[in-house]
Amino acid sequence: MALREIRILGARVLREPAVPVEDVTDETRRLIGDMFDTMYDAGGIGLAAPQVGVSRRVLIVDVPEEEEKRHVHALVNPVIVEAGRTTDKATEGCLSIPGLEETVTRPVRVTVEGLSPDGEPVRIEAEGLLARALQHEVDHLDGILFIDRLSPLKRNMLLRKWRKSRRGGK
């Protein structure tokens, strides 16, 4: 597997809806492997294909839980088919917007359906951090970033901070 370049805020691919995968192939599985390598190298818990410059509906997550249990998933053409009414606020960051974090409100529980790397149907009923990570990555597949889930005031403040950090703090 190989590391891929993570696209940063401003890259067009991050703002366009990703294209569905027609057939899960060896190329799709190589992409998934590369995405895991890239995510682990960057220290993330989730990654969507557009973040590595590939406009395909593919995401991965590796979310830790207590007692050394992990939720590791690779999904092709994932869709959130159900979202609970109860919401929670938590801090989110993004590998495509390094150094920025903010509190985002999302449903606590979601059900996601898609295909496995073998092309088999998958249904994940998730809650807590896993639900949040899946929603964050599905957003990427729709061209949505976590900053789009903030109030205009908070988003503008974060974007000013982002631009300042990219200029080297000047």
Salt bridges, closest charged atoms under 4 A:
GLU16 OE2 - ARG12 NE 3.44
ASP26 OD1 - ARG29 NH2 2.91
ASP34 OD2 - ARG4 NE 2.92
ASP62 OD1 - ARG70 NE 2.70
GLU65 OE1 - HIS71 NE2 2.44
GLU92 OE2 - ARG106 NE 2.62
GLU92 OE2 - ARG132 NH1 2.64
GLU92 OE1 - HIS136 ND1 2.79
GLU102 OE2 - LYS154 NZ 3.63
GLU113 OE2 - ARG123 NH1 2.37
GLU125 OE2 - ARG123 NE 3.52
GLU127 OE1 - ARG109 NH1 3.11
ASP139 OD2 - ARG106 NH1 3.00
ASP139 OD1 - ARG149 NH2 2.74
ASP142 OD1 - ARG57 NH1 3.06
ASP148 OD2 - ARG15 NH1 2.43
